[in-house]
Amino acid sequence: MTTRRKFIGGLGAFGGLAMLPTEMFPTLMAMEDGAPPTEYKIQPLPYDYKDLEPHIDEATMKVHHDKHHQAYADGLNKALAGLAAARDKNDFAAVGSLSRQLAFHAGGFHNHNIFWNNMAPTGKGGGGQPSGKLADAIARDFGSFEKFSAHFTAATTTVEGNGWGVLAHHTGLKRLVIFTMMNQQLGPPVGTTPLLMCDVWEHAYYLKYQNKRADYVKAWWNVVNWKDVAQRLDAAS
Ligand code: MN
């Protein structure tokens, strides 16, 4: 049970489930109690490190996934353990700091689970334009796909410092919204479920693009996995 829980937790709330053939992971569908894992673990990418070339390079994917994402998982587990220890000892002096660490690392862990699955190799699920319900919602809420992509690119490219560009479904407003998020957690409107996230921390692009973030964001569109985005909209709405 522990192993199964760890595995499922590593996928995030829904990130990755739709991408992975269930026959590879028979225990996934057998999990019925919905309990969280005792320890969060990162999962392998749904493609090879080099498969997003030439848009996102192999060296960046390796360090981003194996080192940065791992550090967020470690930080999340550490914050949760610290909070559990505080409750056990009835000593809540560090709860303010631990709560901030939890928000940051839970964001880093979950955002990257979405980010990896939001991408696919160009021509093998990555790139092009959305279709169906997602395309209709984008046209309805942003005017056209071209207006949407220009809006998302502008928002994402101009994030100050580290952060993310996010396309989300807003449950309360019943529409798609684009917002930017600072760090891993600051700024998302309450009521939103992320559908598409573009990481603009320098670790996401600096090895290949250096200071040219706009070039990275422009290239990133070539690896967007619209099927994954559409599945997230279906789940959210
Ligand atoms: Mn990142």
Boltz pocket constraint, residues with backbone or C-beta under 6 A from the ligand:
constraints:
  - pocket:
      binder: B
      contacts: [[A, 64], [A, 68], [A, 112], [A, 199], [A, 201], [A, 203], [A, 204]]
      max_distance: 6.0
